[in-house]
């Protein structure tokens, strides 16, 4: 049961990290209002791509974990 929860949480976090940087939620971050320089940096394509890349890594790890734990292979 813990393995399934780990896989689902990794998958959900990964999907949020893949999608969120490209939505209006990313632009309307009120926490960054005091720091316009940081807001500009996080709005750049490089930062959005880096966050999306981390999300893709999370999704890939969830897929590998799903395959290893539930669909066949045995892992300690």
Secondary structure as UniProt FT lines:
FT   HELIX           2..19
FT   HELIX           20..22
FT   HELIX           24..27
FT   HELIX           30..32
FT   TURN            33..34
FT   HELIX           36..42
FT   HELIX           45..69
//
